[in-house]
Amino acid sequence: MSRPDMSLAVVGAIHENKDRSNRLFEIRLCVPGEAVDLVPEPKNPFDPSAIAVWSMRGVQIGYLSAERCGWIGSRMAQGEEIRAIFQEATKGGAIIRISFSGIDPVLPPARPREPEPCPHDDETGFYPDYIPPDD
């Protein structure tokens, strides 16, 4: 029986890759719904169960969190087809969506964005001058 799609955090995005490419920059290039690759790293010196996350352009964007690597890695080792797509960028990394059913995962509905703060300071009563758009 297959599990439902799930969203997972991508960690380690603040570190640069061995080839000096910038993971955070690559994350900003990713589009929700584009494929990402999950690559086990059994020779990783810090965690033999590490699973790297790579963009469709072949640039590493980070790793699955240590709490999930062992479980996901064991399912991959058993031959289960796990597919992953980019879901969204976060402040210090990203979120990916994975599917255990062998078909592409489905993105969840987009979360509503928080409204921009009001441009005035209620305590001082300061209101910025209106600046008309350039024509």
C-alpha positions in Angstrom: 0.0 0.0 0.0 1.4 3.4 -0.9 1.6 6.3 1.4 0.2 9.7 0.7 2.4 12.4 -0.8 4.4 14.3 1.9 6.3 17.5 2.1 9.9 17.4 3.5 12.4 20.1 4.5 15.6 20.5 2.6 18.4 21.4 5.0 22.0 22.5 4.6 21.2 25.1 1.9 23.4 27.8 3.5 26.5 25.8 2.7 28.2 26.0 -0.7 28.8 22.9 -2.9 32.2 21.4 -3.5 32.2 23.0 -6.9 31.5 26.4 -5.1 28.0 26.7 -6.6 25.6 28.5 -4.3 22.7 26.3 -3.1 20.5 29.2 -2.0 20.9 30.8 -5.5 19.9 27.5 -7.1 16.9 27.2 -4.9 15.7 30.6 -6.1 15.9 29.3 -9.7 13.7 26.3 -8.9 10.0 26.5 -9.9 7.2 24.7 -7.9 6.5 21.4 -9.6 9.8 20.9 -11.3 11.5 17.5 -10.7 14.3 17.1 -8.1 16.5 14.1 -7.6 17.1 12.3 -4.4 20.6 10.7 -4.3 21.7 8.5 -1.4 25.3 9.2 -0.2 26.4 6.0 1.7 30.0 7.3 1.7 29.1 10.6 3.3 31.6 11.1 6.2 29.1 12.7 8.5 26.0 10.5 7.9 26.1 7.3 5.8 22.3 7.5 5.5 22.4 11.0 4.0 20.3 11.8 1.0 21.3 14.7 -1.2 18.7 16.7 -3.1 19.6 17.9 -6.6 17.8 20.3 -8.9 16.9 19.4 -12.4 19.9 21.5 -13.5 22.3 19.2 -11.7 23.1 21.5 -8.8 22.8 20.2 -5.2 20.4 22.3 -3.2 20.8 20.5 0.2 19.9 17.3 2.0 16.9 15.7 3.5 16.8 16.2 7.3 18.6 13.5 9.3 15.3 12.4 10.9 13.9 11.4 7.4 17.0 10.1 5.6 17.1 6.6 7.2 13.4 6.0 6.6 13.4 7.3 3.0 16.8 5.6 2.2 15.5 2.2 3.4 12.5 2.5 1.1 14.7 3.5 -1.8 17.0 0.5 -1.0 14.0 -1.8 -1.1 13.4 -0.7 -4.7 10.4 1.5 -4.0 10.1 4.3 -6.6 10.1 7.6 -4.9 9.5 10.7 -7.0 10.2 14.2 -5.8 9.4 17.7 -7.0 10.3 21.2 -5.7 7.5 22.7 -3.6 8.7 26.1 -2.4 11.7 28.1 -1.2 12.0 28.9 2.5 14.2 31.5 4.2 17.1 29.1 4.7 16.3 26.2 2.4 13.4 24.6 0.6 10.5 22.3 0.8 10.1 19.4 -1.6 7.1 17.1 -2.1 7.6 13.3 -2.5 5.4 10.5 -3.7 5.8 6.8 -2.9 3.3 5.7 -5.6 5.7 5.8 -8.6 3.8 8.8 -10.0 4.7 12.5 -9.7 3.5 14.0 -6.4 0.8 16.7 -6.3 1.6 20.1 -4.9 -0.7 21.1 -2.0 -2.7 24.3 -2.3 -0.5 27.4 -2.0 -0.5 29.0 1.5 -1.8 32.5 1.6 0.9 35.1 1.8 1.1 37.4 4.9 0.1 40.9 4.1 2.7 43.6 3.8 3.0 45.8 6.9 1.4 49.2 6.8 3.9 51.8 5.7 3.2 54.1 8.6 4.3 54.1 12.2 1.2 54.2 14.5 3.3 55.3 17.5 4.7 58.5 15.9 1.9 59.2 13.5 4.4 59.3 10.6 3.0 58.7 7.2 5.3 58.6 4.2 4.7 61.0 1.3 2.9 59.5 -1.7 5.3 58.9 -4.5 3.5 58.7 -7.9 4.7 56.1 -10.4 7.0 57.1 -13.2 5.3 57.4 -16.5 
